Amino acid sequence: MAGTTVLSWDDLEATPWRNGGGSTRGIASFPTGSTLADFDWRVSLAEVEADGPFSAFPGIDRVIMLVDGGGMVLDVDGATHRLGRFDTLAFDGDATTTCRLPAGPTRDLNLMTRRARTRGSLRAVDVTGRYETGVDEEGDVTVLVALTTGLAAAPDRGLGLLDSVVRDRPGPLSVTGTGTLAEIRISPQRRAVDS
């Protein structure tokens, strides 16, 4: 299907964090080839191995979903948030954020959007049979991540655990099978035009 790319978890390159607390695998970002300093949006999976602070990302809106592990506790500007499997938390990248892992290492899915340019959402979807989604407008992107086994990108591409499907052109996108996936939808900030 034109505009649709399937990415295997095994093919994503792991980049160690400078503080030694974990590593990150990038799924997709825009502009292509952008760095942490100049992306408009970024989707990644992180392996969190130890308690510690999160890096600050001024001007960035963040959404995090715990996808594996026994739980994560985030302290965001003094407010405590406990995340279980497939729970999400939206927070400001400017916030002072620390992470605690009461039951050991975890894995999380991250969406980061530059506030002045893009917006996005992240949610878990239970699939039984067939799930239909897609991209509505030029410039929008939909990313699906298999959070369990038992799913396939229609018509017949099986998805392993944490494999991703990225759709970056208008059109439909569907997943079949039984399981849970993460759906990420990203769109540019569109300003109203005066008439």
BAGU-325246 format. One record per atom (N, C-alpha, C): residue in one letter; x, y negated, z. Coordinates in steps of 0.001 Angstrom, whole numbers, plus 500000, padded with zeros to 6 digits. Each point is the difference from the previous one (the first is absolute). Layout:
BEGIN
AXYZ
...
***
This chain:
BEGIN
M500853501194500000
M499147498806500000
M500890498754500000
A499816499124499029
A500812498779499911
A499825499154501245
G501128499474500491
G499940499136501175
G500028500739501315
T500093501337499963
T500012500797501229
T501319500765500106
T500642499920501173
T501254500691500250
T499866500851501250
V500443501242499941
V500028500886501167
V501436500092500491
L500193499744501291
L501330500004500600
L500085501099501058
S501026500811499912
S500214501062500978
S500745499454501224
W499563500408501178
W500696499622501240
W501476500385499919
D500287501164499438
D501379500493499934
D500900499114499148
D499403499247499082
D500803499145499113
D500218498593500548
L499361499657501119
L500159498662500571
L501298499929500789
E500809499003499718
E501305499875500656
E499857499390501387
A500609500632500987
A499959499507501377
A501116498986500220
T499632498830500554
T500970498958500327
T500059499849501514
P501143500279500625
P500110499894501463
P499832498544500460
W499378499828501168
W499888498676500594
W501354499580500551
R500240498694499997
R501265499485500528
R500159500286501491
N498860500035500743
N500102500227501449
N500071501484500367
G499955500887499002
G500121501427500258
G498754500655500546
G498888499257500073
G498778500537500602
G499113500785499066
G500384500098498708
G499164500732499061
G500439499749498571
S499113500320499057
S500276499794498582
S498685499719499280
T500100499436498806
T498824499636499207
T500140500538498591
R498872500465499450
R499938500420498593
R498994499105499293
G500457499248499010
G499114499118499254
G499165500780499005
I498691499712499962
I499089500614499031
I499824499082498795
A499669498745500259
A499782499043498917
A500153498597500548
S500404499078499131
S500102498595500390
S499847499136498760
F499749498727500230
F499900499040498906
F500621498684500455
P500771499358499129
P500446500450498678
P500873501257500096
T500011500774498921
T500833501194499959
T501458499613500241
G500660500712500878
G501390499716500312
G500194498916501043
S498904499487500564
S500118498950501015
S500608500563501278
T500554499113500813
T500625500374501264
T499062499645501152
L500430500304501227
L499202499632501171
L499839498492500130
A500850499236499338
A499928498538500114
A499051499362499002
D499673500699498886
D499253499309498950
D498822500777499415
F499532501058500668
F498853500736499466
F498702499205500167
D499042500246499099
D498633499505500183
D499197500995500835
W500226501299499727
W499401501053500818
W500917501225499974
R499819500833501024
R500858501188500132
R499232501089500746
V500084501233499497
V499411501175500648
V501128500976500272
S500091500493501235
S501098500898500356
S499580500965501095
L500786501046500156
L499843500958501091
L501243499923500868
A499806499929501310
A501125499864500926
A500057501184500950
E501211500458500239
E500279501003501032
E500513499221501205
V499235500017501094
V500389499253501198
V500534501008501012
E501282499862500329
E500667501009500820
E500220499580501440
A499897498702500289
A500306499530501348
A499197498743500321
D499782499757501294
D499374498757500436
D500857498814499560
G499347498856499791
G500780498816499672
G499170498921499348
P500632498858499694
P499281498885499392
P499796500208498507
F498911499402499486
F499793499925498561
F500685498741499479
S500467500057498766
S500553498804499373
S498889498980499765
A500358498729500099
A499040498924499726
A499934499753498499
F498781499775499508
F499771499672498595
F499117498756499928
P500595498826500100
P499222498757499958
P499202499884498695
G498738499576500130
G499144499807498840
G499400501270499435
I500185501126500709
I499528501297499518
I498865500518500887
D498945500506499368
D498946500730500711
D500338501483499911
R499890500697501136
R500356501412500049
R498810500851500419
V499919501205499440
V499075501023500475
V500795501287500112
I499883500665501137
I500729501234500248
I498998501106500323
M500282501211499515
M499177501179500302
M500919501116500466
L499701500582501145
L500753501152500478
L499544501224499208
V500931500664499309
V499623501147499187
V500511501325500564
D500951499942500932
D500497501236500594
D500664499676501333
G499869500916500941
G500614499814501311
G498962499908501097
G500497499983501244
G499133500069501162
G499465498682500502
G500212498917499268
G499464498709500425
G501060498924499985
M499547498768499847
M500880498841499958
M499337498890500793
V500792499290500800
V499500498848500743
V500730498763499474
L499238499047499480
L500573498757499506
L499619498864500932
D500988499241500420
D499763498768500755
D500207498843499036
V498906499295499678
V500021498919499016
V499688498696500721
D501012499146500132
D499849498734500731
D499339500206501362
G500402501076500694
G499525500263501352
G498732500827500093
A499327500272498867
A498792500838500007
A500385501434499639
T499504500970500772
T500358501401499805
T498951500713499149
H500481500752498989
H499125500751499095
H500511501433499923
R499116500968500280
R500362501410499925
R499434500594498714
L500868500605499199
L499593500583498731
L500097501508500056
G498900500666499647
G499998501435499781
G500060500271498508
R499983501268499636
R500129500392498594
R498906499360499148
F500411499349498930
F499183499316499002
F499372498705500513
D500345499570501217
D499561498672500471
D500805498927499272
T499367498841499770
T500681498879499359
T500009498795500935
L500982499135499781
L500088498738500726
L500507498934499039
A499236498905499885
A500426498837499220
A500606498984500957
F501153499432499624
F500629499016500867
F500878499074499172
D500380498901500607
D500785498957499351
D501472500385500012
G500640499932498843
G501419500330499931
G500884499053500789
D499461498814500336
D500732499041500825
D500014500396501475
A499066500877500412
A499832500319501417
A501211500751500553
T500255499787501281
T501019500786500700
T499400501374500283
T500557501022499367
T499400501340500038
T501034501026500427
T499642500809500984
T500846501112500423
T499197501286499944
C500705501095499828
C499376501304499816
C500492500963501073
R499051500771500550
R500346501090500923
R499422501302499466
L500746501081500170
L499604501314499499
L499875500960501173
P498854500023500683
P499873500812501215
P500137501498499775
A499758500466498753
A500079501443499726
A501054500327498954
G500967499119499811
G501082500287499063
G499811499362498634
P500876500335499049
P500017499352498684
P498653500054499280
T499761498977499181
T498755499893499245
T500315499616498559
R498971500054499190
R500081499530498621
R498809499070499779
D500237498854499352
D498891499086499751
D500038499445498584
L498816499633499540
L499805499387498689
L499859498503500216
N500700499221499169
N500021498549500179
N499575499277498738
L499157498996500177
L499652499056498939
L500429498621500461
M500794499320499173
M500401498629500295
M499637499120498808
T499308498893500264
T499596499076498945
T500425498587500374
R500550499285499017
R500401498613500246
R498743499144500008
R499756499362501143
R498732499333500280
R499581498996498925
A500921499248499465
A499658498954499035
A499700500550498606
R500348501278499769
R499895500523498645
R499065501188499841
T499952500881501007
T499222501226499856
T499237500322501275
R499055500913499864
R499273500523501155
R499770501486499764
G499791500733501082
G499833501434499832
G499275500642501161
S499630501263499791
S499309500772501030
S500524501425499976
L499884500673501134
L500472501378500162
L498999500739500867
R499524501141499514
R499052500799500785
R500144501471499665
A499559500852500929
A499973501443499780
A498661500385499387
V500032500937499035
V498799500475499323
V499979501519500056
D498912500564500488
D499815501450499982
D499381500388498664
V500623500964499323
V499555500443498675
V499421501402500116
T498796500166499453
T499390501321499881
T499434500110498598
G500708500686499126
G499549500143498625
G500697499025499068
R499542498742499992
R500570499005499095
R499874498615500610
Y501054499201499901
Y499968498599500449
Y500353499110498821
E499116499032499731
E500169499084498872
E500361498610500512
T501051499436499446
T500383498626500296
T500586499429498717
G500889499031500084
G500609499459498792
G500495498589500210
V500251499329498887
V500449498607499991
V498969499186499241
D499548498902500603
D498924499205499417
D500489498918499046
E501075499311500361
E500436498851499216
E501479500065499700
E500407499356498906
E501416499898499654
E500755499353501155
G501126500552500360
G500789499490501122
G499762500739501295
D498892500742500100
D499723500809501183
D500754501329499914
V500217500617501155
V500673501294500074
V499295500847501053
T499840501279499716
T499505500956500984
T501034501100500182
V500328500297501255
V500955501064500328
V499279501003500901
L500075501271499631
L499456501072500822
L501158500857500492
V499966500372501283
V501038500847500586
V499319501206500634
A500434501206499612
A499424501227500552
A500481500191501434
L499088499910500943
L500343500162501416
L499877501449500461
T499374500827499162
T499904501445500248
T500235500711498671
T500143501299500059
T500045500792498771
T498568500270499536
G499862500655498862
G498672500358499506
G499387498988499056
L500795499020499517
L499483498960499119
L500726500035498660
A499335499500498971
A500595499915498669
A499568498701499344
A500924499412499247
A499660498835499185
A499313500535498752
A498753499581499781
A499234500538498877
A500723499679498689
P499990500922499026
P499202501214500063
P500664501180500699
D501355500105499971
D500574501255500479
D501405499863500587
R500380498830500479
R501341499823500568
R499919500183501511
G500486501136500496
G499971500260501430
G500863498999500761
L499544499599501171
L500727499051500838
L500525500711501235
G501306499919500215
G500578500505501222
G499810498989501123
L500316500404501204
L499889499112501146
L500843498743499778
L499371498834500126
L500603498673499869
L500383499631498564
D499553500777499013
D500111499551498612
D499057498820499788
S500323499148499040
S499246498759499771
S499529499906498558
V498888499299499810
V499487499676498674
V499859498485499938
V500638499373499011
V499969498544499858
V499301499656498697
R498963499169500089
R499278499507498808
R500182498493499941
D500609499496498888
D500301498577499920
D499341499302498812
R498992500642499429
R499211499373498935
R498523500255500274
P499109499140499482
P498573500248500208
P499595501364499457
G499156500684500763
G499518501304499583
G499755500902501184
P499438501173499742
P499630500914501085
P501185500806500506
L499843500505501216
L500986500870500633
L499220500961500883
S500267501287499869
S499252500956500808
S500922501073500564
V499579500532501150
V500703501083500680
V498986501085500304
T500391501252499811
T499113501120500285
T500595500872501093
G499142500837500590
G500444500926501032
G499363499686501336
T500632500499501052
T499538499764501363
T501196499603500846
G499896498835500632
G501096499517500825
G499827498523500309
T501085499363500422
T499980498587500374
T501075499263499231
L499640498821499507
L500975499162499319
L499928498588500556
A501082499264499793
A500016498573500307
A499735499253498707
E499103499015500071
E499720499149498840
E500485498589500304
I500887499517499150
I500543498651500124
I499549499215498780
R499383498848500229
R499570499141498900
R500670498647500165
I500608499520498924
I500761498752500022
I499518499115498866
S499851498721500278
S499618499064498949
S500677498663500241
P500259499238498923
P500571498667500180
P498982499062500632
Q500495499002500719
Q499109498964500520
Q499477499223498805
R498691500003499819
R499397499314498867
R499314498735500499
R500428498877499453
R499432498719500422
R498820499644499134
A498971499434500617
A498829499580499243
A500377498856499064
V499407500008498814
V500257498962499005
V498889498957500078
D500364498714500143
D498994498942500046
D499325499877498646
S498664499829500014
S499285499851498733
S499593498561499788
***
